[in-house]
Amino acid sequence: MGSLEILTADAVRFVADLARRFETTRQELLHCRKQRQQEIVEGRMPEFLSETAVIRESDWNVAAIPEDLRDRRVEITGPVERKMIINALNSGASVFMADFEDSNSPTWRNNIEGQLNLRAAVRGEIGFTSPEGKQYRLNDRVATLMVRPRGWHLWEKHMLVDGTPVSGSLFDFGLFFFHNAAVQIERGTGPYFYLPKMESHLEAQLWNEVFVLSQRKLGIPHGSIRATVLIETILAAFEMDEILHELRDHSAGLNCGRWDYIFSFIKKFRHRPDLVLPDRAQVTMERHFLKSYVDLLIRTCHRRGIHAMGGMAAQIPIKNDPEANQRALDKVRQDKLREVRAGHDGTWVAHPGLVPVAKEVFDAQMASPNQISVSRAEVNVSPSDLLSVPAGEITQGGLELNIDVGIQYLESWLRGNGCVPIYNLMEDAATAEISRSQVWQWSRRGARLSDGRPIDAELVRQTIPRQLDKIRTLIGAGRFDSGKFDMAARLFEQMTISDDFPEFLTLTAYEYLD
């Protein structure tokens, strides 16, 4: 019955119309990604585009900010699961980003139930009763809702249009927009989105065309849609002005998607032995290439009159160890203090327990709803700034952690859970991507551990079963044996030692989902 409420004839027709209008362009843009990757392999490194210099150099602003998006000092993110939606909307955060992408395992059930959950949330009708009988309902005052559809590279295999699987982006966006946009506007808000994984302003142009057509087809006023673009690929970092310009009637700014950004850096330069990153734990936001990316994003957004959002605090409260919990919270405070002092207008957290911590920091440092007036005019970022590789070691512990986290996350994703607490961090697909892409690059580009041993396919093969044994001991034999760890380990090994580099682990693993 639930799917029939979402997959009505009119809603399906709306999504199909979008697919017929935009699928050819989507495929052309995905082909452009492959061409650009080949150019990088051949030695043409990213640079600021000469053909769009006039956009970067001229004065213009994006559309005025809607009232309920002026103050975004703390945003919480999470999958479109019913209890999570209620807790996030009630968390005290300014915004809740409901996620069909990296923190959602895109099973058919998850996607359809997610649409049902959001439909109920928009109307204030969502509720949940736990197995223990605890009741969950929305407070009178809740966070502003934003929705993240899947990226342009993903598809929805359960819906075919003219025999072809529909774009996951258009499926997620189209169903939510069709069912909720008019109701949101009636309630004094609007259809607001986060857009992931873009690699060029032409991909932003496609989203803008989708927005324009969707508003016209449903009689929604032009400009009602607002979208924040996650700058989470190294190529998009060179086209921030252009991306904002393409979406200027519908823009809600840019966000530093730090984990996917690091993954993108590894992926795009995976053939370069001189561009190998050290252990993930050593690649902090203070490193020059990441600090440059942050400074450029803030300067770009504020020059155009719109929000520059900070990145994710992935820590989660540690209930059984007060000292460890305090250390984790101190890390969050320092990270958020760095962001607000740099000029960010808000930040992300992954757990309701971190909302007060992040809010306290931003409240103390940012008295106004945002700090868009902080121009950062002194910032001057060059291509070499964005492409500088930080020094550091590759350790045995770093290799083991990548394999451990990659397998644990993938196993959970295969079971239908895309948001996974591992070692007191909330992991999603982005951090798993860092794990497997680093192992692939290390094993194929002559990298060595800090003790001098070469990292090769054989070392990876030897390490995987040892990490599986550690995981089994950690979580218990019953949970391990009933899970999908064998499949996850096989997929992880395949993706880290094969000659070909899979562009996204979620593409490789999607065929194993229901």
N, C-alpha and C positions, 0 to 999 in steps of 0.2 A: 504493500500500500504506500509506503514512504516514497519509493522511487516514482510512483505515479503522480505524487504531488509535485515533484521536481521535474520529471520528464514529461510534462504536458505536451500536447501536440504543438501548441504555439511556442513553447520554450525550445523544443527540439528544432522547430522550423527556424527560429531566430538564430540558434547556434549554427545550423546548416547553412543559412544565408551568409553568415560571417565567414564560414569555411570556404564556401564557393567564391566569395569575393576576394579573400586574402591568402588562400593556400598557395597559389603560384608565387606570390611575392615572398611569402615565408620561406618556401623552398629555395628561391633565388638567393635570399639573404643567408641561409644556412650554407649554400654553395660558396658564397663570398667568404664565409668563415674559413672554409677549407682552403680556398685560394690564398687568403691572407696568412694562414699557417704555413703554407708552402713557401711563401715569400720570406717569412721569418727563418725557416730552415735554410733558405738560400742566402741569408745574410742581411735582408732588409729589415732593420729594427724599427720599432714604432717611433713615430714622431708626430708633432702637431701638424695638422693638415694645412697645406698652403692654400688649397682651394676654398677653405672656409675661414681664412684669416680675418675677413671683413666682419664675420659674426663675432669672433673673439675680441676684435678691436673696437667695435662700435658700441654705443650705449643703448640699451634696451632693458626692459624688465619683464618678468613673467606676470601673469594675472594676479590681482589682489588676493590676499590670503583669506579664506573663509574664516568666520569668527571662531568656529570650534576647532580650527587647526592652528590658531595663533600661538597657543601655548602647548608645546609638545615635549616638555622637559624630561619626562620619563615615558618610554613606550615599552610595553611588554609584548613578547611574541610567543606563539605556541601553535600547536596543531588545532584542527577544527573539530576536536573532540568535545562532547557536550559539557562535561565537568570543567575542563580547561577553559572553555569559553566563558562560563559563569564566573569562575574564580578570577580570570584575567580582567573581565569587565568590572568586577567588584574590587580589584586590587588597589585602587587609588592611583593607578597610572593615568597619564593624560590620554594615551592611545593604546588600544590593543590591536596588534596586527595578527589577524587570523590567517593561518598559513596552509595553503594547499601545496606548498613546494618543499623546501628542504627539511622541515620537521614533520612532514606528513608522508607516510608510506602510501603511495597512490593505488591502494586496492579499490576495487569498484565500490565495496561497502563503505570504506572510509570517505571516498569522494562524495557519494550520494548522501550519506548520513551527515557529512560536513555541510553540504548545501542545506539540508533540512534544519540542522542546528542553527546555522546563520540566519535562515529565514525566520525561525522562531525568535532568535535573539533580536533581530531588527525590530520585530513587533512587540518586544518586551514579554514574550510568552514562554521563554525557555525555562525549563526546570529539570532537576535531576534528583533522584533518590538513590543513595548508595545502598549496597547490599546490607549494610548495618542499619539502614533506615534513616540515615541523616539526610535532611532536605537541603537542597541548594536552589536559591532563587536570586534574581537580580535585585540589587539595591535600587533605591530611587535615583541615585546619581551614579552613572557608569562612565567608563572610558569611551572615547570616540572610536568607532570601529573602522579599521582599514583591512583590506583583504589582499593577500598575495597569491595570484595565480601561478601556475607552473611557467617555466621559461619557454622561449620560442623553440628550443631544441627537443622538447618532449611532446608526446602525443597521448591520446586517450584511445586505447585499443578496443574499448567496449562500444564505441560509437563510430560507425562508418558513414562517410558522406561520399556518395558516388563510388563506393567500394574502397575508399581510402580512410584510414584512421584520422580522426579529427585532431587538430592541434590541441594539446593539453591547455595551452594559454587561452585559446578561444572557448574551450569547453568550460573551464573554471570561471573565467570572466563572464562569459555570455550567460550562463545559468544564474550566477549571482546577480548580475546587472538586471536581467529580465525580471526576476522575482522581487527585487528589493529596491531598485533605484527610486521609483516613484514614492514608495513608502518612506524611504530615508529623507527625501526632500520634504515631504509632508510633515515629518517630525523635526524639521529644522536642522538637519545635517545633510549629507550627500553621499554619493557613491565614491568612496575613496579607496585607492589601491596602492600597493607597492609592486614595482616591476623589477624582476630579477634577471640576472645573467646576460644583459645586453652587451654587445661587443662593438656597436657603432651607432652613430646618430641616425643612420638609415633604419635601424631596428626600432629606434624611438619614433621615427616618422611613421612606421607601420602601426605602432600602437596608437599614435595620434589619429591616423585614418580610421582605425577601429573605433576609437572613441567618438569621432565626429559622426560616423555612420550609425553607430548604436544609439546615440542621443536622438538623431533625426528619426530613426525607425520607430522609436518608442515615444516620440514627442516630448523628450526631456530637453530642457533648455541647454543650449550650447555652453560649454564651460562648467557644467555641473560636476562632471567627473574631475577629480584631482588625483594625481599620481606622483608618488615619490619614487625615483629611480635609484636602485641600489648600484653604486659604482663598485662592482665586485669582480671586474675583469681588468687586466692591465691595459687592454686596448681602449676600453671605455674611459679610462683615466686621461687619455689624450684627447677626448672629445666631450668633455663635460659641458662647456659652453654650448656646443652644437646640440647636445641632447636636451638641455634646457630650452634652447631656441625652438626645436621641433615641437616640444610639448608646452610651449609658453602659455597657451590658453588653458591648459589642463595641469600645469605643474604644481607639485607640492614640495619641490626641492630634490635634494640628493642625500644619499646615506652612504656611510663608509661600511660596506659589507666586508669586514676585514678578513674573515676566514676564507671566504671564496676568493677574495683578492689574492691572498697568498697562494691558494690552489691554482689560480689562473696564471700567476707568475711562474710557478713550477711547470705547469702544463705547456704554456706557450714557448718556454725556453728549454724544454726537456732535452733537446738535442745539443745543448750548449754545455760542455764541461766547465766553462768559466762562469756559468750562472747557476751553480748548484747551491742551494740554501742549506744551512746547518740544521741541527735538531729543531723541531717545531717550537720547543720551549724557549729557544734562544731567539726566535724571530718575534720580538716584541715591538710594540707600536713606537718605541723610542728610536728604533733603527731608522737610518736616514731615508731609505726608500719609502718606508711607511709613513714617517713623519712628513715627508714631502707630499705624498698623496693626500694626507689629511689637510695640510695647509692649503694646497691647491683647491681642494673641494670646498673648504670654508670660504676662501677668497672668491671663488667662482660664484657660489650660491649667494653670498651677501652682496656682491656687486649687482646681481640680478633681482635682489629684493625677496629672497626666499630662504627657507630653512636649510641648514647644513646639519644633518643628523649624525650622531656618533655611533659607535659600534656596540657589539654585544658583550655583556658581562655573562659569561657562561657558568660562573660558580653557582652552586646551590647550597642552601644551609646544611650544616653537618650537625645533626641533632644529638648524636651520642658522643661528641668530642668538643667541648666548649673552647678549648685552646685552638684546635684546628679550625673551628668555625670562626673564631675571632681573626685568625690569620687570613682566612678566605675573605671575610668582610673588609679587612684592611686593604687587601689587593683591589677589591671593587672600589673602595673609596679613592684610592690613589689613581686608578684608571679613570674614574669619572672626574676627578679633580683635573687630571691632564686634559680631558676633553673640554670641560667648561672653560678652562683657562686658555685653551687654543682658540676658542670662539664658537664651539658647537652650540646649537640651540636646543639640543636634547640628546638623549641616549637610549640605548636598548638594554633590557634585562630579560633573562629567560625564566625567572622564578618570581612569584608574588612576594616571597620573603626578601627580595632585593629591592623592591620598589621604594621602601622607606629610606634605605641607604643611599640610593642614587638621588632620590628627591631631596634629601637633606643637603647633599653636596651642591646640587644645582640651585636650591633655594638660597643657600648661603652666598653663592657667587653670582647669581643672576636674578636681580630683583624684578626685572621686567619680564613679560611673557616670552621673549626671545632676545637674542642679541645680534639680530641682523644688521644693526647699525655699526657693529664692529667690522670694519671693511677689510682688515688684513691687507691693505694696499701695499705693504712692504714685501709681500710674498712674491718671489720670482723663481718659479720652478722650471728647470730645464729637463729635457729627455734623460740626460745622464743622471739627474737626481732621482727620477722614478725608476731607473734601471740599475742602480748601484746595489751590489750584493753584499750583505753584511758578513763580517768575519764570524767564525765560530766553528765548533767541533761537531762531528757526527759520532755519536757514542753508541756503544752496545745497548745502553738503556734506551736511547732514542729510537733505535731500530726496533727493539722489542716493544716499546710503547706504541709505535705506529702499527705494528702487526696486531698487537693486542686490541687496540681501540678499533682498528679497521674491521677485524673479524667480529668483535662484539657488536659493533654498530650494524654491520651488514646482516648478522644473524637476527637482530631485532627487527630490522627493516623488512626482512623476508617474512617475518611473522606478522607484519602489518603495523609495526610501531616505529615511527620515524623520529621520535624525540626521546633520547635515551640517556639516563644518568649513568655515567661511567667515571669512577674515581673522583666523585664529587664535582664533576663538570657535566653540564647538559650538552650532550653531543648531538649534532645533526649531520646531514649529508655533507655539509661543507668541511667539517673537521675530518670526517672519514675520507673525503677526497684528498685532503692534504696528506693523510697517512699513506694511502696507497700510491699517490703520485710521487711522493718523496722516495718511497722504496723503489719504484720503477726507475726513477732517474738515478738514484744512487747506484743501483745494481747494473746500470747500463752505461754509465759515464765515468767509470774508473774511480769512483769515490772510495775512500778508505775510512775505517773506523779510527778513532783517536789512538788506539793501540797499534795502528799500522796495518791491520788485516784488511784485505780488499773486500768490498761488498759485491758479491756476485749472486747469480741465481741459486747456486748451491747453498750459500749461506742463508739465503731467504728460505729455501726448502727445509733446511735443518732447523731454523728458528721457529717456523710455524707450528710443528707438533709440540715443541717445548712450551710455546705460549698457550696452546690448547690445553695442555696438562695444567698449567697455572690457572687458566680460566675455570677449568673443571673443579679444581680444588677451592677456588674462590667462591663460586656460586653453588657448589654442591652437585653431586652426581645425578640426582633426580632431575634437577632443572637442566643440566647439561645434556643428559641423554634424551630428554624429551624435546629438546630444541632442534635448531637447524644449523648447528655449528659445523658439521661436516660439509654441508653445501656452502656455507659462508666461507670456510677455509679454502675450499676448491676454487670458488670464484675469486677470492682475494689473491690466491697464488696465481691464477690465470691472469689477473689484471696487473700483477706486479712483475712477472717474469716473461710474459709473451713479447714477441717482437713488436707487435702492434700495440699502440697505447689507446685504450678505450677512452673516448672523449669524456664520458661521464659514467660513473659506476651505476647510477640509477638507470641508464639506458641498458647496460649489460644485464642488470638484475631484474629489470621490469618484466621480462618474459616469464619469470618464475612466480610472479604475483597473480592472484586470482582477479 
